[in-house]
Amino acid sequence: MALSVDTTANLGAYLGSMTPHSPTNNLGGLAGVYTTPSIYTAVTGVFTNTNWVGPYRGAGRPEASLAIEKVIDTAAIEMGFDRVELRRLNLIPPDAIPYQTGLIFNYDSGNFPDVLDRAVKLSDYDNFEERRAVSAARGQLRGIGVAFAIEQSAAPIEETAEIRFDGSGHCTILMGTLAQGQGHDVTFKQLINEILGVELNNITLVQGDTDIVAHGRGTFGSRSAGNGGAALQIASDRIIEHGKKIASHMLEAADTDITFKDGNFSVIGTDHSVRIEEVAQTAYALIGLPPEIEPTLVAFAAFKPKAPTFPNGCHFCELEIDPETGSTEVLSYVVVDDVGTVINPLLLKGQIHGGISQGLGQALCEDLNYDPESGQLLSASFLDYCMPRADDMSSIDVIAAGTASPTNPLGIKGAGEAGCVGALPCIQSALIDALKPYGVKDVPMPATPHKLWELIQENSNKSSE
């Protein structure tokens, strides 16, 4: 019926670059994928002796999702509901979209019940209690976590793309975004290959060079494929339109009779055609084009979406806690993600895997420790600050459940932050479920082995009393 959230946000010792962003900018995620009509939230920024805070992958989204998902889990426990069924009862139905939430977000697309049903089936949720019993027989505490995540991505900020064919027929694309490991070189070349039919080895990507790239906003907020890709789509369309005029001259036909497909300009109803590389060579020929056709084959485009996209997904995680040591082992992880149109499935899975590992670090091991007397940071190096490693994670099953977004011509929704937004609340949910025999309703974050061991000892003593 309603949700009220008060947040006390540590800003650090002073305001740094974009510091207010993290605790305030993504509060819309508190609405989740649910029909809650009334939501109130307030944030109080506090200066402390700690380091200043800046945006990191997720930038406030994981914490917002944690708040609403933990509320649902708590309500399910107190009212005797199954956690999945309580979520299903409150999901926004597909026929209600576009949907204005109780906060600022207006969801453009999505099928949340379908995402949930697929995740439930993939995780074998219905048979979990049998697996819990097997773990209990070995003295282990097994839990299953469930969490929905939805986030705003690809904000309405323009991005640019330019396509340049040279006289040899080689294609160079100049993007205003900048890759930080996401695989843009593959993604944007793949788009050009699919739209213009140019072979991948005949495409060069230029990024990050302001002497060459005319304009660009960069890579942030899961926007590159959606906003940058849309600009590339528009520039490609302009290349095709201009190419038709050159091809019409080469094929001695009206440009209205020219079609384009798979890199070929063809005359309708005939087998006469020329490749786009041949058109580019003609576009730069010293003699050949009539004066009414502009030489060269170059196109620039900028795209600004009318609204952001809202990628969403449902996560399931199973883990075991050793009550003797407090150590946690992640056994399985399943996520069904709606990121709209998928350009490259392998890169998508890599993005989700990376995000989930970061969410795991926040949930289980990345702990900043300060001396309470002096304020001195004690975990100041990777000898003391525990980063997640490969052996901390299980295999991850990622299933794409794309509902195309209407806000950009490719239907893409952001994927870069999707993993960490859902991982934090999902792992927290699994930890609390594993500790259910002790009556635990909340766990510290990060839930390090020592903290979990202390929690188990404390509640074991209470139960014995």
N, C-alpha and C positions, 0 to 999 in steps of 0.2 A: 504493500500500500504506500509506503514512504521510506525514505532513507535519509539519515542525517549523519554527516561526517565532519569531524573537527580534526585538523591536522596541525601539529607543531613541527615546523620544518627547520632543520639545522642548515643555516646558510654559511657556516664557517666563520672565520674571523673577520672577513670583509667581503663586499660584493665583488665577485670576479666576472669574467666574461659570460654573459647570458645566465648568470646565476639564478634569477627568479624563474627561469624556464622550467627547471626540473620539478619543483613542488607545486607549480600552478598551471603550467601550460596544458597538461594532459588530464586535468580533472574530469573532463567529459567521459573518460573511461569508467568512472564510477557507476555509470548507468548500465554498463555491461550490455548483454543482449536481451534484456528483460523489460517488461512493460511497466515497471515502477513509475507511477505518474508524477510523484512529487519527490524531489531530491534537493536537499540543502547541504551546502558545504562551505566551510570557512578554513582559511589557511593563515597561520601566524608564523612569520619568519623570525627566527631567533639567531642572534650572533653568538658564537661560542669561540673557544680557543682552537678549534679544529681547522683543517684546511678548507679553503673556499670550495664551493660546490659548482659543478658545471654539468652540462648534458652529456650523457653516456648512452650507449645503445639502449633504447627504450625510454629514457629521459622522463620518468614519472609515470609511464604507462604501466609497468609491472606492479607498482605500488597501488595504483588505482584499481587494477584488476584484482589484486590481492584483497583489497578492502571489501569489494562486493562479493567475491567468491567465498571469502571466509565467513561473511554474514550469512550466506546461504547455507553453508555447511553447519554453522552453529544453529541456525533455525531448524535445519533438518534433524539434528540431534535432539534439540529441546522439544520438538513437536512430534517426534517419532516418524518422520518422513524418510524415505529413501532419497539420498542426495541427488541422484539422477532424475528421479520423478519430480522432485520439487523444482528442479531447473526446468524440466519439460513443461510443467504447469505454467511457468512464468515467461517462457520464451516468446519473443515477438514473432507472430506468424508471418509467413511469406507474403500473404495478401495484404498485410498492413504496411508494407514497405513501398515507397519511402516513408520512414518513420521518424517523427520528432521525439526524442527522448525527454525525460524529465530534466535534463541538463542541456548543454549547448549543442550536442551532436544531432545531426539529421542523417540517418542511414540511407544510403542511396540504393543498396542492393544487398542480397543475402538470403540464404535459406537455412536458418539456424536449426530447426528441427531435423533437417536432413543431415547436417553436419554432426549433430549429437547422436543420431541413430547409427551413423556409420562408425563413429568413434566407439560407441558402446559395443558394437559387434566386433570391431577389430581388436578391442582390448579384452574380449571375452569376460566382460564385467559380470555377467549373470552367474558365472561359475567361480567367482573369486573366493567365496568362503571355503570352497574345497582346497584351494591353494593356501589359504590362511591356516587351515588345519594342519596341512603338511608341514608348513614352517613351524607352527607351534610345537609339533611333535619333535622338532629338532632344537627347540628352545629359543626360536627366533620370533621376533614380533614383525608380522607382515602387514603392510597397509597398502591401500590403493587410493590414489588421489585423482580427482576430476576437477577440471577448471575450464571455463570458457574464457577466451580472450578476444577483445575487439579493440581496435585502435584507429586513430586518425592518421592517415599518411598522405603524402603527395599534396601538401597544402596548395592553395591557389596562388602560386608564385611562378612566374614565367620561366621557361627554359628554352634553350635554343639548340639548333642543329644546322649544319651546313654540309652540303654534298658537292664535291668537286670532281668531275671527270677531267682528266687531262687528254692531251692529243694522242696518247698511246692507248687510251681506253681504260686506264687504271682509275680506280675510284678511291677518293680520300674523303673520310667523314670527320668533321670537326664538331666536337660536343662541348657544351658548357658545363657538363658534369665531370667529376673526377673520381676514378675508381680508387677504392681503398682496400681492394681484395675481393670485391664482389663479382669480378669477371665481366666487366663492361666490354672488354675487347671482344669477347665471344658474343655477348648479348647483342650489341649494336651491329656487329658484322652479320650476325644471323638474321637480324631484321632486314638489312639491306639485301642479303641473299634471298630471303623469302619475298620481299616486295619487288626488288628490281632484277632478281635473277643473276646477280653478279657472283662469281665464284669467290669463296672466302679468301683464297690466296691472292686475289686481285683487289683486296680492300685494305686500306690503311686507316687506323684510328688515330686521331690527334686530339689530345685533351690536356688541359692544364697549362697551356702555353698562351699567355695573354698577348703575345706579339702576333699570334696567328689566329686564335679563336676570338671572334668579335665580341661576344657577350656570353655570360653564363652565370648562374646562381650557385652551382656546385652540387655536391652530394650530401644530403642530410634529409632526415624525416622520411626515409623510404620513398624517394621521389624519382630516382633516376630512370627506371624503366618506364614508369607511367608518364611523367612529364617530358623527360628527354626523348623517350621512345615515340611519344606522340608528335613532338617536333620533327623527329626523323621521318615519321610517316608523312607528315604534311610536305616536308621538303622533297620526299620521294615522289609524291603525287605531282609536284611542280616539275620535277625532272621528267616524268613521263609525259606531261602535257607539252613541254617544250620539245622533248624528243620526238613526239608525233609529228610536229611541224617539219623537223629535219628529215625524219623517215619518209614523210609524204613526198618531199622533194626527191629523195633517193629512189623511191619506188614509183614515182610518177603517178601519184594518186592524191585525191583530196585528203586533207588531214582528218576530216570527219569519217573517212573510210578506214582509218588506221586503228587497230586494236593493239593492246600490249598484254603479254602474258609470258611469264617465265623468262624474262630477258629478251624477248623477241617482239619487234614491231612488225605487224602483219597487215596485209590488205584483206579486208573482209571478203570472204568467198573465194579466195585464191590461195595458192601455196607460196606466194611471194612474201618474203620477210627479210629483215636485217636484224642483226644482234645489236644490243645497246652499246657494246664496245665499238662497233662499226659506226654507229650514229655519233658517238663521242669523237671518233677520229675525223669524221666529216665536219663536225661542228668547229674544229680547229684548223681545217684545211685552208691554205692561203687562197685558193680559188675553188669555187664550187657552189657555195650557198648564194642564193639570190638575195638582194639587199633587204627584202621585206622580212627575212628570217634572221633573227639575232644570233650571232655566232657564240661559241662556247656552250658548255653544258654544265651549269652551276646553279644551285638553288639554296636559298637560306630560308629558315622558318623559325618562328617563335610560337610557343604554345603556353597558354595560361588556362588551366581548368576552371570551370565555373564553380566547382566545389571539390573538397578533398575526397579521397576514397576511404573505405573502412574495411580493411582486411580483418578476418575473424577466424577463429579455430577452436576446436575442442581437444583438450589434452587429457590423457590418462597415463598415470605413472604407478608402477608397483615397486616397492622397496622393502627391505628387511632391516630392522634395527637389532643389533646384538645387545641385549640388556646387561651383559657383563661388562661391556666396554663402551657402549653408547655409539659405536661406529655404525654407519649407514651404508648399505649396498643397494644401488639402483639395479633392479632386475629387468625391467622392461619399460619402454616408453613408446607411446602411440600418440600421434597427432594428426587430426584431419583439418587441413587448413584451406580456407577460401581466400585465395589471393588473386581471384579473377583469372584472366588469361595467363597461361604459363608459356613463357618463351622457351626456356631451357629447363627441363625437369631436374637434371643433375645439379645445375647451379642453384635451383630453388631448394633442393634438399640440403645442399651445403649451407645455404643461408639459415635454414631452419635448425640444422644440427648445431651450427655455431651459436645461434641465439639461445638454444636450450642449454648448451654447456655454460653459457654466461649466467643464465637464470639459476642453474644448479650451483654455480659458485656463490651467488648471492644468498641462496637458500641454505647451503650446507657448510661452506668453508671460508669464504672471504671475510675476514674479521679484522677490523681496525681496533687496536687496543691502545688506550692512553693511560698513563700513570695518573691515578685520581688526585695525587698530591701536587705534582708538578705540571701536569698536562702534556708531558713528553710522549710523543708517539713511540710505542714499543714495537709495533709490527711494521717497521719501516723498510724492510727489504723482503725479497721473496724467500729468504731463509725463515722468516717469521710469519709472513702473510701468505696464506695457502690459496694458490690458484688451482682451479680444477684441471685435472689431467685426463688423458684418454681412459685410464683404468678406473676413473671415478664414474664413468658413464657406461650405460648399457648400449646395445644397438638401438637405433631409433627408427621406427616405421613412420614414414611421412606419406600421407595420401592427400593429393590436391583435389579439392571439391569446388571447382571454380564457378562462381556466378559473376559474369562479366559486369564491370562497373560502367555506368553510362556517362561518367564524367570525363573520359578520354577515349579517343577513337580506337585504341587497342583493347580497351576493357580491362586494363591491368590495375591491380591493387598492390600496394607495397608489401614486401616480404622480408626486408632486412632486419626488422625488429620483432617480427611475429613470434619467433621462438622464445625470446627471453620474456616477453609479456605474459605468455601462458605458463612458462616453466616455473616461475616463482610461486604463484598460487597453487599450481598442481602439486609440486613437491611438498609444500607446506600442508596441503590437504592430505597427502599420503602419510606424512609423519604423524599428524594428529590421529589419523585412522589407525595407524600401527600402535599408538600408545593408548588406544581406547580402553584396554583392560585396566589401565591405571587411573582412569577417569580424567585424563589430561584433555583439556579443551583448547590449549594454545601452546605453541612452542616458540622459543627464542629464534631470532634471525640474526646471523646465520646459526643453524642448529649444528654446532660442532659436536664431536663425540663427547667432549668433557661436559658441555652444557646439557646434552641429552642424558648422559649418565647421572648428573646431579638431579635432573628432573625425575628420572626413574627412581633414584634413591629416595628423594623427598616424598614422592607419591606412594612408594612402597611402604615407607614408615607410617604415612597417614592411614593407609588401608589396614596395616597391622594393628594400629591403635583402635 
